[in-house]
């Protein structure tokens, strides 16, 4: 595990805080999905627990703590994520109560005890309240690292007790060279655009089957706008897909259409490879209807996350999209 090129400044800042004894008891790593927050957090935890870090703070990878971390059995490192058996996909209160007990124990190595919690916004209400009590009375020598793509969903009282470390989308001149060395299938620039500039998300999209799936979904989206297909059938097909990815792509299609209506040559587009197709479609659509459709899509995404019926939601969305697109 190595430091990603666009993370050097944050790394140096945290190492300076470490060296001067100014690390807080809780850090909130915030930023869009795909910029490497979790990889950074794991590397920083290794740095703190390593017995022989190098001059920049990077872990040696050879000492006993490094081996224990690599094996997932280091007694001073706790990784908290949503319960795999939870239908809600939440971090449950019993998990947080167990954390509250374990953090009262003395570090076995006499240095740090580290808790990695992600995604922090997936704590249930009761879990968040229990976690707040731990933050209010932080255990000595324990560093809690919260990772969140959506920090606004955290309790304000939790956010206020953490030091925010922001991870921005890196500039293309840093992200693209790194991505070019990683991809095997797609065009790096296109993948980076599809991912909204987030390199790790772009790397996930470097899959020929996934890119074919995106083409199929986009073909159906355009057919709906032109009234050439059945929205209920499309909804049934789409309900079988990864809904988070579907909504991410769908919102990108609508945003691109709005940008092409507003600017002759937009600087950024999610779907650069489909510029002409989108430009022709944008000329025939009403911008007000597009904006309303985008807002409805955002609300529907929240409803899906709340475990409402995805099939009915998609039917409503596809019928609505066809109707709004026809109203031109």
C-alpha positions in Angstrom: 0.0 0.0 0.0 1.5 3.3 -1.1 0.5 6.9 -0.8 -1.4 8.2 -3.8 0.2 11.2 -5.6 -2.5 13.7 -4.7 -2.4 12.9 -1.0 1.1 14.1 -0.2 0.1 17.5 1.2 -2.4 15.9 3.6 0.1 13.3 4.6 2.7 15.8 5.4 0.3 17.9 7.4 -0.8 14.9 9.6 2.8 13.8 10.1 3.7 17.3 11.3 0.8 17.1 13.8 2.0 13.7 14.9 5.6 14.8 15.4 4.5 17.9 17.4 2.0 15.9 19.6 -1.0 17.8 18.2 -3.0 14.9 16.8 -6.6 15.2 18.1 -8.6 12.3 19.5 -10.9 12.2 16.4 -10.4 12.9 12.7 -13.1 13.1 10.1 -11.9 12.3 6.6 -14.4 13.8 4.2 -14.6 13.9 0.4 -16.2 12.3 -2.6 -16.1 8.6 -3.2 -13.1 7.5 -5.2 -10.4 9.8 -4.0 -8.7 7.3 -1.6 -9.8 8.3 1.8 -10.0 4.8 3.2 -6.6 3.8 1.7 -5.1 6.9 3.2 -6.7 6.1 6.6 -5.3 2.6 6.6 -1.9 3.8 5.7 -1.9 6.5 8.4 -3.0 3.9 11.0 -0.1 1.7 9.9 2.2 4.7 10.2 1.1 5.3 13.8 1.5 1.7 14.8 4.7 0.9 12.9 7.9 0.6 15.0 10.2 1.8 12.3 8.5 4.3 9.9 10.7 6.0 7.4 11.6 9.7 7.4 8.3 10.7 5.8 6.3 8.5 8.2 5.5 5.7 5.8 5.3 2.3 7.6 8.2 -0.1 7.1 6.0 -3.2 6.4 8.5 -5.5 8.1 8.1 -5.0 11.9 5.8 -7.0 14.1 3.0 -4.4 14.2 3.1 -4.1 10.4 2.8 -7.9 10.1 -0.1 -8.0 12.6 -1.9 -5.2 10.7 -1.4 -7.1 7.4 -2.9 -10.2 8.9 -5.8 -8.2 10.3 -5.1 -9.2 13.9 -3.4 -6.2 15.5 -5.0 -5.8 18.9 -4.7 -2.0 18.9 -6.6 -1.5 15.5 -10.3 -1.7 15.2 -12.1 -1.5 11.9 -15.8 -0.7 12.1 -18.1 -1.1 9.1 -21.8 -1.8 8.6 -23.0 -5.2 9.9 -23.1 -7.6 6.9 -26.2 -9.3 8.4 -28.0 -6.0 8.8 -30.8 -5.5 6.2 -30.5 -1.8 6.7 -26.8 -1.8 5.9 -26.2 0.3 9.1 -23.5 0.3 11.8 -25.5 -1.0 14.8 -25.6 0.3 18.3 -24.2 -3.0 19.8 -21.1 -2.5 17.7 -20.5 1.0 19.0 -21.2 -0.2 22.6 -18.5 -2.9 22.1 -16.2 -0.2 20.8 -16.8 2.0 23.9 -15.7 -0.9 26.1 -12.6 -1.9 24.0 -11.3 1.7 23.9 -11.1 1.7 27.7 -8.5 -1.0 27.6 -4.8 -0.1 27.7 -2.9 -0.2 24.4 -0.9 -3.5 24.2 2.0 -1.8 22.5 2.0 1.3 24.7 1.5 3.7 21.8 -1.8 4.4 19.9 -5.1 2.6 19.8 -6.8 3.3 16.5 -10.4 3.0 15.5 -11.4 3.3 11.8 -15.1 3.8 11.3 -16.5 3.9 7.7 -18.8 5.0 6.3 -19.5 7.1 9.4 -22.9 8.3 8.1 -24.2 4.7 8.1 -24.4 4.7 11.9 -28.0 4.1 13.0 -29.5 6.9 15.2 -28.9 4.9 18.4 -25.4 4.0 17.3 -24.6 7.7 16.5 -25.8 8.7 19.9 -23.7 6.0 21.6 -20.7 7.0 19.6 -21.2 10.7 20.6 -20.7 9.7 24.3 -17.4 8.1 23.4 -16.4 11.4 21.6 -17.4 13.5 24.6 -15.1 11.5 26.9 -12.3 10.4 24.6 -10.2 7.5 25.8 -6.6 8.5 26.4 -4.3 7.4 23.6 -7.1 6.5 21.2 -7.4 8.0 17.8 -10.8 7.7 16.0 -10.8 8.1 12.3 -14.2 8.6 10.7 -14.6 8.3 6.9 -17.5 9.8 5.1 -18.6 10.6 1.6 -21.6 12.5 3.1 -20.6 14.2 6.3 -23.8 16.3 6.3 -25.6 13.2 7.3 -23.6 12.9 10.5 -24.9 14.4 13.7 -23.7 18.1 14.0 -22.4 17.3 17.5 -20.3 14.4 16.1 -18.9 16.6 13.3 -18.0 19.4 15.8 -16.0 17.0 17.9 -13.8 15.8 15.0 -11.1 17.7 13.2 -12.1 17.8 9.5 -9.6 16.6 7.0 -10.9 17.3 3.5 -10.0 15.1 0.5 -10.8 17.0 -2.7 -11.1 15.6 -6.2 -7.5 15.8 -7.5 -6.6 17.9 -10.5 -6.5 15.9 -13.8 -2.8 16.5 -14.2 -2.2 14.4 -11.0 -5.0 11.9 -11.5 -4.6 11.1 -15.2 -0.9 10.0 -15.2 -1.6 7.7 -12.2 -4.7 6.3 -13.9 -2.9 5.7 -17.2 -0.5 3.4 -15.5 -3.4 1.3 -14.0 -6.1 0.8 -16.7 -6.4 -2.2 -18.9 -9.5 -1.7 -21.0 -11.1 1.8 -21.2 -9.7 5.1 -22.3 -8.2 6.7 -19.1 -9.5 10.2 -19.9 -13.0 8.9 -20.6 -13.0 6.8 -17.4 -11.9 9.8 -15.4 -14.7 11.9 -16.9 -17.3 9.2 -16.2 -16.1 9.1 -12.6 -16.4 12.8 -12.1 -12.6 13.1 -11.8 -12.3 10.6 -8.9 -9.4 8.3 -9.9 -10.3 5.2 -7.8 -13.8 5.3 -9.0 -12.5 5.6 -12.6 -10.3 2.5 -12.0 -13.4 0.6 -10.9 -15.0 1.5 -14.2 -12.1 -0.1 -16.1 -14.2 -3.2 -16.9 -15.3 -4.1 -20.3 -18.5 -5.7 -19.1 -19.3 -2.7 -17.0 -18.7 -0.3 -19.8 -21.0 -2.4 -22.1 -23.6 -2.2 -19.3 -23.3 1.5 -19.3 -23.8 1.7 -23.0 -27.0 -0.5 -22.7 -28.5 1.7 -20.0 -27.7 4.8 -21.9 -29.3 3.4 -25.1 -32.5 2.7 -23.1 -32.4 6.2 -21.5 -32.3 7.9 -24.9 -35.0 5.5 -26.3 -37.2 6.6 -23.4 -36.6 10.3 -24.2 -37.6 9.6 -27.8 -40.7 7.5 -26.9 -39.4 4.4 -28.5 -39.6 1.9 -25.6 -41.8 0.8 -22.7 -40.8 2.5 -19.5 -42.2 -0.3 -17.3 -40.1 -2.9 -19.1 -37.0 -0.6 -18.8 -37.7 -0.2 -15.1 -37.9 -4.0 -14.7 -34.5 -4.3 -16.4 -32.9 -1.5 -14.4 -34.1 -2.9 -11.1 -31.7 -5.8 -11.6 -28.7 -3.4 -11.8 -26.5 -1.9 -9.1 -28.8 1.0 -8.2 -26.1 3.2 -6.8 -24.2 3.0 -10.1 -27.4 3.4 -12.1 -28.4 6.6 -10.2 -24.8 7.9 -10.5 -24.8 7.5 -14.3 -28.4 8.8 -14.7 -27.7 12.0 -12.8 -24.6 12.4 -14.9 -26.7 12.1 -18.1 -29.1 14.8 -16.9 -26.3 17.1 -15.7 -24.5 16.8 -19.1 -27.8 17.6 -20.9 -28.2 20.7 -18.7 -24.6 21.8 -19.3 -24.9 21.4 -23.1 -28.1 23.6 -23.0 -26.3 26.3 -20.9 -22.9 26.4 -22.6 -21.8 25.8 -26.2 -18.6 24.0 -25.2 -18.8 22.8 -21.5 -15.4 22.5 -19.9 -16.4 19.2 -18.2 -18.8 16.5 -19.2 -19.3 13.1 -17.6 -20.0 11.5 -21.0 -17.4 13.1 -23.3 -17.6 10.2 -25.7 -21.3 10.9 -26.3 -21.1 14.7 -26.7 -22.8 14.8 -30.1 -25.6 12.4 -29.1 -26.3 14.4 -25.9 -26.1 17.7 -27.8 -28.7 16.7 -30.2 -31.0 15.4 -27.4 -30.4 18.6 -25.3 -31.6 20.8 -28.2 -35.0 19.1 -28.1 -35.6 19.1 -24.3 -36.9 21.8 -21.9 -34.3 22.9 -19.3 -37.0 23.3 -16.6 -38.2 19.7 -17.1 -34.6 18.5 -17.0 -34.0 20.3 -13.7 -37.2 18.9 -12.2 -36.3 15.4 -13.4 -32.8 15.7 -11.8 -34.3 16.8 -8.5 -36.7 13.9 -8.5 -33.9 11.6 -9.2 -32.0 12.9 -6.2 -35.1 12.3 -4.0 -35.6 8.8 -5.4 -32.0 7.9 -4.6 -32.6 8.8 -0.9 -35.8 6.7 -1.0 -33.9 3.7 -2.3 -31.3 4.1 0.5 -34.3 4.1 2.9 -35.2 0.6 1.5 -38.4 1.7 -0.3 -39.6 -0.4 -3.2 -37.0 0.1 -5.9 -39.1 -1.5 -8.7 -42.0 1.0 -8.1 -39.6 3.9 -7.8 -37.9 3.1 -11.1 -41.2 2.6 -12.9 -42.3 6.1 -11.6 -38.9 7.6 -12.7 -38.9 6.1 -16.2 -42.5 7.0 -16.9 -41.8 10.5 -15.6 -38.6 10.8 -17.7 -40.5 9.7 -20.8 -43.3 12.1 -20.1 -41.1 15.1 -19.4 -38.9 14.4 -22.4 -42.0 14.3 -24.5 -43.2 17.6 -23.2 -40.9 19.6 -25.5 
